[in-house]
C-alpha cells in the first residue's frame, strides 16, 4: 500500500505551532506533499525541516515569504526535480524559482507537490495564473509520456486553486465570475483530465458526493457551515488511479483544532 497526503499548510511555521507537528507524528502517510510553506528551510525548526523518519525536499520561492512547496517521503527519493522549466511551453522557466512545483521519483511512481497560482480577476495575478496553466498543461502531457516510457506512474498532488465542477464548492452560483471557478479555468482542468489523460482520484472514488471540501475561508463561519471549496486534488495517471482503494479529507473536528485553512487530502493506493 502507498498512502499519500497533500495539504496547503498556509505557512508552515504557523502551522507547526498550531498542530502540524502533532499531526505529522501520528500520520500513516508514506508521502506528504505540502504547499504554501512560506519559509526558507533554515527558518524551520529541525523537527519540521528534517523530522526523524522522513526524507525532505524543500523548494522555497525566490520571493521571500511566498508560496513554497515541500515533499516528505519515508523512503529516500531516487531523483529530485524542482520546477518544470525546460520541459513545458516556452516561458515555463519563469516559475523555476517560484516555489510552486517539486517532484521526486520513488519506486514505480513519480510524486509531485504543486501550488498553482491563486489569481484575481483583472490583475497581474490572474495573468500569472494563466501563464502557469498554459506551461504546466504542456509539462503534464510530457511527464506522462516520459513516465510511461520508464514504466512509471505519476501522482501530482496539491492546491490546484480551481474548483472543477459545481459539486466542488458550496456557493458556486456566487463565484461564477471569481478566480477559482472561472469557465476558462474549469475548462483547463477538464483538459488536464481529458486531453492530458489524468484522473481526479478523489472524484473517481466519490463520483456523486458534494465536495468533499478541502478549503474553508477563515472569514465568517465558513468552516462551521461547511461552506467550502474542493481545490486540493490528487491527480494521477490512469494506471495508478485505478489502484486507489480509498481517499478522504482529514477535516478537523472543530474550527479551533485546525492548523491551516485547508485540510489534508489523503489517498491510499494498492500497489
C-alpha positions in Angstrom: 0.0 0.0 0.0 1.1 3.6 -0.7 -0.6 6.3 1.4 -0.1 9.9 0.1 -1.3 13.0 1.9 -1.4 16.5 0.4 -2.1 19.8 2.3 -1.7 23.5 1.9 -0.3 24.5 5.3 -0.9 28.2 5.0 2.6 29.0 6.4 4.5 26.0 7.8 6.0 27.9 10.7 2.5 29.0 11.9 1.0 25.5 11.2 3.8 23.9 13.3 2.7 26.0 16.3 -1.0 25.0 15.8 -0.8 21.3 15.5 1.1 20.2 12.3 3.9 18.6 14.3 1.5 16.5 16.3 -0.3 15.6 13.1 2.9 14.6 11.4 3.8 12.3 14.4 0.7 10.3 14.1 0.1 10.2 10.3 0.3 6.8 8.5 1.3 8.5 5.2 4.3 7.3 3.2 4.5 10.6 1.3 3.4 14.1 2.3 3.1 17.0 -0.2 3.0 20.5 1.3 2.1 23.8 -0.3 2.3 27.4 0.7 5.2 26.7 3.1 6.2 30.3 3.0 9.6 29.8 4.6 13.3 29.1 3.8 14.4 25.7 5.1 16.8 27.4 7.6 13.8 29.2 9.1 12.1 26.0 10.0 12.6 24.2 13.3 14.6 21.0 12.9 11.6 18.8 13.8 9.8 20.4 10.9 12.7 20.8 8.4 14.1 17.3 8.8 11.8 15.2 11.1 13.0 11.8 12.2 12.0 9.0 9.9 11.5 11.3 6.9 13.5 12.4 3.8 12.5 16.0 3.0 12.8 18.2 -0.1 12.0 21.9 0.3 11.5 24.2 -2.7 11.1 27.8 -1.4 10.1 30.7 -3.6 12.6 33.2 -4.7 10.2 35.9 -3.3 10.6 35.7 0.4 7.5 34.7 2.4 5.6 33.5 -0.6 4.5 30.1 -2.0 6.9 27.3 -1.3 6.4 23.5 -1.7 7.9 20.6 0.1 7.8 16.8 -0.1 8.3 14.4 2.8 8.9 10.7 2.0 9.6 7.7 4.2 11.9 6.3 1.5 14.8 8.2 0.1 13.9 9.6 -3.4 15.7 8.2 -6.4 15.5 11.6 -8.2 14.5 15.1 -7.2 13.4 17.9 -9.6 12.4 21.4 -8.6 10.4 23.4 -11.1 9.4 22.3 -14.6 11.3 24.7 -16.8 12.8 23.3 -19.9 10.0 20.7 -20.2 6.9 22.7 -20.8 6.0 25.6 -23.1 8.4 28.4 -23.8 8.5 30.6 -20.8 7.9 27.9 -18.2 11.4 28.8 -16.7 9.6 31.8 -15.2 8.3 29.5 -12.5 11.5 27.6 -11.7 12.2 29.5 -8.5 8.6 30.4 -7.7 8.2 27.7 -5.1 5.3 26.1 -6.9 6.5 22.7 -8.1 8.7 19.8 -6.9 8.7 16.2 -7.9 10.5 13.0 -6.8 10.9 9.6 -8.1 10.1 6.7 -5.8 9.9 3.0 -6.9 7.5 2.8 -9.8 5.9 6.3 -9.3 6.8 10.0 -9.7 5.1 12.1 -7.0 4.8 15.9 -7.2 3.7 18.7 -4.9 2.0 21.6 -6.8 0.9 25.0 -5.7 -0.9 26.6 -8.7 -1.2 30.4 -8.5 -4.4 31.6 -7.0 -5.2 34.5 -9.3 -7.5 37.5 -9.0 -9.7 38.6 -11.9 -8.4 41.7 -13.7 -5.0 41.7 -12.1 -1.5 40.6 -13.0 -2.0 37.6 -10.6 -4.6 36.2 -12.9 -2.3 36.7 -15.9 0.4 34.8 -14.0 -2.0 32.0 -13.2 -3.0 31.7 -16.9 0.7 31.6 -18.0 1.4 28.9 -15.4 -1.6 26.9 -16.6 -0.5 27.0 -20.2 3.0 25.9 -19.5 2.0 23.3 -16.9 -0.5 21.5 -19.1 2.2 21.0 -21.7 4.5 19.8 -18.9 1.9 17.3 -17.6 1.5 15.8 -21.1 5.2 15.3 -21.5 5.6 14.0 -17.9 3.0 11.3 -18.6 4.8 10.2 -21.8 8.2 10.2 -20.1 7.0 8.3 -17.1 5.2 5.6 -19.3 8.4 5.1 -21.3 10.1 4.4 -18.0 7.4 2.1 -16.7 6.3 4.7 -14.1 3.0 6.1 -12.9 2.5 9.8 -11.9 0.8 11.4 -9.0 0.5 15.3 -8.9 -0.8 16.4 -5.5 -1.5 19.9 -4.3 -3.5 23.1 -4.2 -4.7 23.5 -7.8 -6.7 26.6 -6.9 -9.6 25.7 -9.2 -12.9 24.1 -8.3 -13.7 21.9 -11.3 -17.5 21.3 -11.1 -20.5 22.8 -9.3 -20.3 20.0 -6.7 -16.8 21.2 -5.8 -17.8 24.3 -4.0 -20.8 25.2 -1.9 -21.6 28.7 -3.3 -20.9 28.0 -6.9 -23.6 30.4 -8.2 -22.0 33.4 -6.5 -18.5 32.5 -7.7 -19.0 32.2 -11.5 -17.0 35.4 -12.1 -14.4 34.8 -9.5 -10.9 33.3 -9.9 -11.0 29.7 -9.0 -14.3 29.0 -10.7 -14.0 30.9 -14.0 -15.2 29.0 -17.1 -11.8 29.1 -18.7 -10.1 27.7 -15.5 -12.6 24.9 -15.3 -12.1 24.1 -19.0 -8.4 24.0 -18.4 -8.8 21.4 -15.6 -11.1 19.4 -18.0 -8.2 19.4 -20.5 -5.9 18.0 -17.7 -8.3 15.1 -17.3 -9.3 14.6 -20.9 -6.6 15.8 -23.2 -3.6 15.0 -20.9 -5.4 11.8 -19.6 -5.0 12.2 -15.9 -7.6 11.2 -13.3 -9.0 13.1 -10.3 -8.5 10.4 -7.7 -11.0 11.7 -5.1 -13.7 12.4 -7.6 -13.3 9.0 -9.2 -13.8 7.3 -5.8 -16.7 9.7 -4.8 -18.4 10.4 -8.1 -21.7 11.7 -6.6 -20.6 13.3 -3.4 -20.8 17.1 -2.8 -17.2 18.1 -2.1 -15.6 16.7 -0.1 -14.3 20.3 0.5 -10.7 20.9 1.4 -10.6 24.7 2.0 -12.8 27.0 4.0 -12.2 30.7 4.4 -11.3 31.9 7.9 -13.9 34.6 7.5 -17.3 34.3 9.0 -18.5 30.8 9.8 -17.4 29.1 6.6 -15.9 26.1 8.3 -18.8 25.6 10.8 -21.3 25.8 8.0 -19.2 23.7 5.6 -19.2 26.5 3.0 -16.1 25.2 1.4 -14.2 24.6 -1.9 -12.6 21.4 -3.2 -9.4 22.8 -4.7 -6.9 20.4 -3.4 -6.5 17.4 -5.7 -4.6 14.2 -6.1 -4.3 13.8 -9.9 -2.9 10.5 -11.2 -2.2 8.6 -14.4 -5.0 6.1 -15.1 -2.9 3.1 -14.1 -2.3 4.5 -10.6 -5.7 6.0 -10.2 -7.2 2.5 -10.9 -5.3 1.2 -7.8 -6.7 3.8 -5.4 -8.7 2.0 -2.8 -9.9 4.9 -0.7 -9.5 8.7 -0.3 -10.8 11.2 2.1 -10.4 14.7 3.5 -9.0 14.9 7.0 -11.4 17.6 8.2 -10.8 18.8 11.7 -13.5 18.1 14.3 -13.8 21.8 15.3 -12.7 25.2 14.0 -10.3 25.5 16.9 -8.5 22.3 16.0 -7.5 23.5 12.6 -3.8 24.2 11.9 -4.5 25.5 8.3 -7.4 26.9 6.4 -7.0 23.8 4.2 -7.5 20.2 5.3 -5.2 17.3 4.4 -6.4 15.2 1.4 -5.3 11.5 1.7 -5.4 8.6 -0.7 -4.4 5.0 -0.4 -3.1 3.1 -3.4 -2.8 -0.7 -3.6 0.5 -1.2 -5.5 
